[in-house]
């Protein structure tokens, strides 16, 4: 997975399409903004979700943030490692720190998300 090949939400989640399976995590920007992540709550595998449904909680020392599903489909895998060791997300939000995998029911929903370039522009606007 390469960040430039993924899509992004304005809620700072990334989505990489791996043959109809969406691998989802939070961006490096989100991991830095949240600070030290101490707890992550995620749904069970087998759950069906709709695009932008709340699907979990990320607790950091400074704040609590909701995680939203960037796509619709069935959750087929949850990253158990980050539930046991949430600090992985701060250290490596893109490779080891992915959150869930969803078998997409409508891959066309990815078109509603930011490209890497659009997300970079969006981040620039956030800092103004």
ABEGO torsion letter per residue (X at the ends): XBAAABBBBAAGBBBBBBGGBBBBBBBAAAAAAAEBBABBBBBBBGBBBBBGBBAEBBBBAABBBBBBBABBEBBABBBAAAAABAAAAAABAABAABABBBBBABAAAAAABBBAAAAAAAAAAAAX
